[in-house]
Amino acid sequence: MDVTRSNLIGGEMLNWSDLHPGDARPAAAGPAAIALLAATVHPEDSVLIAGPHAVDVVTAVADRVTSVDLLLRSAPDAEELAELLHDTKGQVICGSLDRFAVDETYDVVVALDGIDRLVGPDTADFTWSEALDSLYSRLAPGGRLLLGAENAFGFQRLIQPDITAALPRDEDWGRAVTDRAPTGLKPLHTALRNVGLGATYAVFPSLVQADVALSTVDGFAGVVAARAVAARNDGPVLMDPYRLVLDAAEAGMAFELAPAWYFVIGTDSPEVLPEGSVPTGNGVLLEEYLLAALRSDDQATLRRIIPDYVAWLGTGGAGSPDNVILDGSSYRLFGAEQELDVVEHLARFAKRALESGSRQPWPAAADPHALTARLASMAGITVPEQEFRPDEVVRPRGSAEQLTTVARLADELAHASARAILFEGTVSGIRRSLPYRVGHGVLNPARVIRRRLKRVLRKVRR
């Protein structure tokens, strides 16, 4: 006979799992979530974790505090976590938030997965605002609410082609329109100011894969966000994820377009999660500096910076251009060292430049070896030639960049064809001109004499 370790309050889902979903998104997780909890949860706190959170997120709280309660809609998940936390002071409550009627309050309420999955299909009408008020009402005086929210129009809408949008998932049951959260950052801020909003973080790349959370997304923070998004989008994409996030950060739009946000209500928190992932100081990413020179045909800058960068590598530097900060005439590492030789560092930059669809000051090509050799020659390094192989062609990552590259190649081909036609017409006209014929005769007297002798011989034979 099975023993029920969780408390059923109604609205529970008996044959459903958010921890191990079959056709739904997984629970909230990621190092940024754990870092936020470490920054805001104290050992003496009583905590309520509401909604689906990954096991490591739950245990990060349980190992830190003396009292933690869980509120889950999934009965199997509730049983699994109740067994896992059997030595922890607290209880596992299984059911929907609208059925959670106990009077107990908490120092911290954690809902990093958001509000949507705090209820099941039995809850027909429970608005987002009502759910927020219900969570907020569980806070003790001076308590903190940690809330997550997805962005309905974030980078994911611009990166991944949603070919399955017409196919509803198992969790997409019919719900009232009023259940939806406010759309966009400004409406969310307006709704949360009434409950004492303290801090907001942009989360990348998603709530269920929260690798990094940033209070600002500009400068080097934009690079960190771009790396997090690009690392989680390996398949076909509409636009290059890395470039898209960097361009949005430069335009001051990356925070609003973040895939998700964390909101801290009732207290302030560190600027970066995990802490220390964004470098400080002045400078620009070397890769961005070199790409700007490529786009503007600034070969003088390339011929100046490439030898300096190679010289820095020779002094013990260990970073490719995407991992090095250029500050005036000095270089410093951005992240972990890369054990590559000089040519391999340049080859990495060449490949990334071609993948980004960046314009080059030389005839367009997608051969990374040829581009590497050209860059290496600027530093006096000769790269051995190798036979060109079509399978080594590097194409831009995104469909948009591919179309742009095709258009640029077509334009270059059209201009080259026009120049060839013009040149051919000019040469033909010159050959038919009298000065050309006179000059040709003067410069080639033997040929002229031979032709005249042939004509005389023909007349004699006749």
C-alpha positions in Angstrom: 0.0 0.0 0.0 1.4 3.4 -1.0 1.9 6.0 1.7 1.0 9.6 0.9 3.7 11.9 2.3 2.2 15.2 0.9 -0.9 17.1 2.0 -3.6 17.1 -0.7 -5.6 20.4 -0.7 -7.6 20.1 -3.9 -6.8 20.9 -7.5 -3.9 18.5 -7.6 -2.9 16.8 -10.8 -2.7 13.0 -10.2 -1.2 11.9 -13.5 1.1 14.8 -14.3 4.7 15.7 -13.6 6.4 19.1 -14.0 9.7 17.7 -12.9 9.7 15.0 -15.6 7.5 16.4 -18.3 6.5 14.4 -21.4 5.1 17.2 -23.6 5.6 20.3 -21.5 8.4 22.6 -20.4 10.5 21.5 -17.4 10.7 23.1 -14.0 12.6 26.4 -13.2 16.3 25.7 -12.9 19.8 27.1 -13.5 22.8 28.6 -11.7 21.3 32.1 -11.7 18.2 30.8 -9.8 20.5 29.2 -7.2 22.6 32.4 -7.0 19.6 34.5 -6.4 18.4 32.2 -3.6 21.9 32.4 -2.0 21.8 36.2 -2.1 18.3 36.6 -0.6 17.6 33.6 1.6 19.1 33.5 5.1 19.5 30.5 7.5 16.9 31.7 9.9 14.2 32.2 7.2 11.0 30.3 6.9 10.5 29.6 3.1 7.6 28.6 0.8 8.6 27.3 -2.6 5.6 27.7 -4.8 5.4 26.0 -8.2 7.7 23.7 -10.2 11.4 24.1 -9.4 14.2 21.7 -10.2 15.4 19.4 -7.5 18.8 21.2 -7.1 17.0 24.5 -6.7 14.8 23.0 -3.9 17.7 21.3 -2.2 19.7 24.6 -2.4 17.0 26.2 -0.2 16.4 23.1 2.0 20.2 22.9 2.8 20.3 26.5 3.7 17.3 27.1 6.0 15.7 25.3 8.9 12.1 25.4 7.6 10.8 25.1 4.0 7.4 24.2 2.7 6.6 23.3 -0.9 3.4 24.0 -2.9 3.1 21.8 -6.0 0.2 21.0 -8.4 1.7 17.6 -9.4 1.0 14.7 -7.1 3.9 12.5 -8.3 6.3 15.5 -7.9 5.0 16.2 -4.4 5.6 12.6 -3.4 9.1 12.5 -4.9 10.1 15.7 -3.1 8.4 14.7 0.1 10.6 11.6 0.2 13.7 13.6 -0.7 13.1 16.1 2.0 11.8 13.8 4.7 14.5 15.1 7.2 13.7 18.7 6.5 11.5 20.6 8.8 8.4 21.6 6.8 5.7 20.1 4.6 4.8 19.4 1.0 1.4 20.7 -0.1 -0.1 19.3 -3.2 -2.8 21.3 -5.1 -3.6 24.6 -6.7 -2.7 28.0 -5.2 -6.4 29.0 -5.1 -7.0 26.1 -2.7 -4.1 27.0 -0.4 -6.1 28.4 2.6 -3.7 28.0 5.5 -2.9 31.1 7.6 0.8 30.5 7.9 3.2 33.2 6.7 6.8 33.0 5.5 9.9 35.2 5.5 10.6 34.2 1.8 8.2 33.1 -0.9 10.0 31.6 -4.0 8.1 31.5 -7.3 10.9 31.6 -9.8 8.9 29.6 -12.3 6.2 32.3 -12.4 2.5 32.1 -11.6 1.0 30.2 -14.6 1.9 26.7 -13.2 0.6 27.3 -9.7 -2.9 26.0 -10.8 -4.2 23.1 -12.8 -7.1 22.6 -15.3 -9.6 22.4 -12.4 -9.0 26.1 -11.8 -11.1 27.9 -14.4 -11.0 31.5 -13.3 -8.0 32.7 -11.2 -6.4 35.8 -12.6 -2.7 36.6 -12.5 -3.3 39.6 -10.2 -5.3 37.3 -7.8 -2.4 34.8 -7.8 0.1 37.6 -7.1 -2.0 38.9 -4.2 -2.3 35.4 -2.8 1.5 34.9 -2.8 2.1 38.3 -1.4 -0.4 37.7 1.4 1.8 34.8 2.5 4.7 37.1 3.4 5.5 37.8 7.0 6.3 41.5 7.9 9.6 42.4 6.1 9.3 39.2 4.0 10.7 38.8 0.4 8.9 37.5 -2.7 11.1 36.1 -5.5 9.0 36.0 -8.7 9.8 34.8 -12.2 8.0 35.8 -15.4 8.4 34.9 -19.0 8.6 37.5 -21.8 5.9 36.9 -24.4 8.0 38.8 -27.0 11.6 38.1 -26.1 14.7 37.1 -28.1 13.3 33.5 -28.4 10.6 34.9 -30.8 13.3 36.4 -33.0 15.7 33.4 -32.9 13.8 30.1 -33.1 11.2 29.4 -35.8 8.2 28.2 -33.8 7.1 25.5 -36.2 5.1 23.8 -33.5 2.9 26.8 -32.6 -0.2 25.3 -34.2 0.3 22.0 -32.2 -0.9 22.5 -28.5 1.2 20.8 -25.9 -0.4 18.7 -23.1 -0.2 21.6 -20.7 -2.0 24.0 -23.1 -5.5 23.3 -21.9 -8.2 25.9 -22.3 -7.9 28.7 -19.8 -9.6 32.1 -19.4 -8.0 35.0 -21.2 -7.7 36.9 -17.9 -5.3 34.3 -16.5 -2.4 35.7 -18.6 0.3 37.8 -17.0 0.8 41.5 -18.1 2.7 41.5 -21.4 6.0 43.3 -21.4 8.3 44.7 -18.8 6.6 48.0 -18.2 3.2 46.5 -17.4 4.8 44.0 -15.1 6.7 46.8 -13.3 3.4 48.7 -12.9 1.7 45.7 -11.4 4.6 44.9 -9.0 5.3 48.4 -7.7 2.1 48.1 -5.6 3.7 45.3 -3.7 7.1 46.9 -3.1 9.3 45.9 -6.1 12.9 46.0 -5.1 15.1 44.7 -8.0 14.6 43.3 -11.5 16.9 41.0 -13.4 17.0 40.0 -17.1 17.2 36.2 -17.3 19.1 34.4 -20.1 18.3 32.1 -21.8 15.1 31.1 -20.1 13.4 30.5 -16.7 14.1 26.7 -17.1 17.7 27.3 -18.1 18.6 30.4 -16.1 22.4 30.5 -16.7 22.7 34.2 -15.9 20.6 37.0 -14.5 21.7 40.7 -15.0 20.4 43.9 -13.5 21.7 45.8 -16.6 22.4 44.4 -20.1 24.9 46.7 -21.7 28.7 46.7 -22.4 30.3 43.4 -21.2 27.0 42.3 -19.6 25.6 42.2 -23.1 28.4 39.9 -24.1 27.6 37.6 -21.2 23.9 37.6 -22.1 24.7 36.9 -25.8 26.9 34.0 -25.0 24.2 32.5 -22.8 21.6 32.7 -25.5 23.9 31.5 -28.3 25.0 28.5 -26.2 21.3 27.3 -25.9 20.5 27.7 -29.6 22.6 25.2 -31.6 20.0 24.3 -34.2 18.5 26.2 -37.1 17.8 29.9 -36.2 16.1 32.8 -37.9 18.8 35.2 -36.8 22.3 34.7 -35.3 21.5 34.6 -31.5 24.9 36.1 -30.5 24.8 39.0 -32.8 21.1 39.7 -32.2 21.6 40.0 -28.4 24.7 42.2 -28.8 23.0 44.5 -31.3 20.0 44.8 -29.0 22.3 45.5 -26.1 24.1 48.3 -28.1 20.7 49.8 -28.9 19.6 49.6 -25.2 16.9 47.1 -25.9 18.3 43.9 -24.5 16.7 44.2 -21.1 13.2 44.6 -22.5 13.8 41.7 -25.0 15.2 39.3 -22.4 13.5 35.8 -22.5 12.4 36.2 -18.9 12.8 38.3 -15.7 13.3 37.8 -12.0 11.6 40.2 -9.7 12.7 40.7 -6.1 10.0 42.2 -3.9 10.7 43.5 -0.5 14.6 43.7 -0.6 17.5 44.6 -2.8 20.0 42.1 -4.4 23.4 42.0 -6.1 23.7 43.4 -9.6 24.8 40.2 -11.3 23.8 36.6 -10.9 26.0 34.5 -10.7 28.2 37.2 -9.2 31.5 38.0 -10.9 30.5 36.7 -14.4 30.8 40.2 -15.9 34.2 41.8 -16.1 34.7 45.4 -14.9 36.8 48.2 -16.3 37.1 50.0 -19.6 37.7 48.6 -23.1 35.9 46.8 -25.9 35.7 43.2 -26.9 38.6 42.6 -29.4 36.3 40.6 -31.7 33.8 43.5 -32.0 36.7 45.9 -32.7 38.0 43.7 -35.5 34.5 43.1 -37.0 33.9 46.8 -37.1 37.1 47.2 -39.1 36.0 44.4 -41.5 32.6 46.0 -42.1 34.1 49.4 -42.8 37.0 48.2 -45.0 39.4 49.6 -42.5 42.4 47.5 -43.4 44.8 50.0 -41.7 43.3 49.1 -38.4 43.4 45.4 -39.1 47.1 45.6 -40.1 47.8 47.5 -36.9 45.8 45.5 -34.4 46.5 42.0 -35.7 50.3 42.2 -35.1 49.8 43.8 -31.7 47.4 41.0 -30.7 49.7 38.3 -32.0 52.6 39.9 -30.0 50.4 39.8 -26.9 49.8 36.1 -27.5 53.5 35.7 -27.7 54.0 37.2 -24.2 51.7 34.5 -22.7 48.2 35.7 -23.6 45.7 32.9 -24.0 42.5 34.1 -25.5 40.8 34.4 -28.9 39.4 37.8 -30.0 36.0 36.8 -28.6 37.6 36.2 -25.2 39.9 39.3 -25.0 39.3 42.9 -24.0 41.1 45.6 -25.9 41.7 48.7 -23.7 43.7 51.3 -25.6 46.9 49.4 -26.4 46.6 46.8 -23.7 44.9 43.4 -23.7 43.3 41.4 -20.9 41.5 38.1 -20.8 37.7 37.9 -20.6 36.8 34.5 -19.1 38.8 31.3 -19.2 42.1 30.8 -21.0 42.0 29.0 -24.3 44.9 26.6 -25.1 45.3 27.3 -28.8 48.3 28.4 -30.9 48.4 31.8 -32.7 47.0 30.5 -36.0 44.2 28.6 -34.2 43.2 31.8 -32.4 43.0 33.6 -35.7 41.1 30.7 -37.3 38.6 30.9 -34.5 38.0 34.6 -35.2 37.8 33.9 -39.0 35.1 31.2 -38.5 33.1 33.4 -36.1 33.3 36.3 -38.6 32.0 34.1 -41.4 29.2 32.7 -39.2 28.1 36.2 -38.3 27.7 37.1 -42.0 30.0 40.1 -41.4 31.1 42.0 -44.5 34.7 41.6 -45.6 36.9 44.2 -47.4 38.1 41.4 -49.8 36.1 39.4 -52.4 33.4 37.5 -50.6 34.2 33.9 -49.7 33.3 31.4 -47.1 36.7 29.7 -46.8 37.9 30.1 -43.2 41.4 28.9 -44.1 41.9 31.6 -46.8 40.7 34.3 -44.4 42.9 32.9 -41.6 45.9 33.0 -43.9 45.2 36.6 -44.9 44.9 37.7 -41.3 48.1 35.8 -40.3 50.0 37.4 -43.1 49.4 40.8 -41.5 51.5 39.6 -38.6 54.2 38.1 -40.8 52.9 34.5 -40.3 52.7 32.2 -43.3 49.9 29.7 -43.2 50.5 26.7 -45.5 48.1 26.5 -48.4 45.6 23.7 -48.5 43.2 22.3 -51.1 39.8 24.0 -51.0 37.1 21.6 -49.9 33.4 22.6 -50.3 32.5 20.9 -47.0 34.7 23.4 -45.2 32.6 26.4 -46.3 31.3 28.3 -43.3 27.8 29.7 -43.8 26.2 32.4 -41.6 24.3 30.9 -38.7 20.9 32.7 -39.1 18.6 32.6 -42.1 18.5 36.4 -42.2 22.3 36.6 -42.3 22.3 33.9 -45.0 19.9 35.9 -47.2 22.0 39.0 -46.6 25.1 37.2 -47.7 23.4 35.8 -50.8 22.2 39.3 -51.7 25.7 40.7 -51.2 27.2 38.0 -53.4 24.6 38.5 -56.1 25.3 42.2 -56.0 29.1 41.6 -56.3 28.6 39.2 -59.1 26.3 41.7 -61.0 28.9 44.5 -60.6 31.7 42.2 -61.8 29.7 41.1 -64.8 28.9 44.7 -65.7 32.6 45.6 -65.4 33.5 42.6 -67.6 31.0 43.6 -70.3 32.1 47.2 -70.2 35.8 46.2 -70.5 35.0 43.8 -73.4 33.1 46.6 -75.2 35.9 49.1 -74.6 38.6 46.7 -75.9 36.5 45.8 -79.0 36.1 49.5 -79.8 39.8 50.2 -79.4 40.7 47.3 -81.8 38.4 48.8 -84.5 39.8 52.3 -84.2 42.3 53.7 -86.8 45.0 54.7 -84.3 45.0 51.2 -82.9 45.3 49.7 -86.4 48.2 52.1 -87.3 50.0 51.5 -84.1 49.5 47.8 -84.4 51.0 47.9 -87.9 54.0 50.0 -86.7 54.7 47.7 -83.7 54.3 44.5 -85.8 56.0 45.3 -89.2 56.9 41.6 -89.9 53.2 40.6 -89.6 52.2 43.5 -91.9 54.9 42.6 -94.5 53.9 38.9 -94.4 50.2 39.8 -95.1 51.2 42.0 -98.0 53.4 39.3 -99.6 50.5 36.8 -99.3 48.3 39.2 -101.2 50.9 39.7 -104.0 51.5 36.0 -104.3 47.7 35.4 -104.7 47.6 38.0 -107.5 50.6 36.4 -109.3 49.0 32.9 -109.2 45.9 34.2 -110.7 
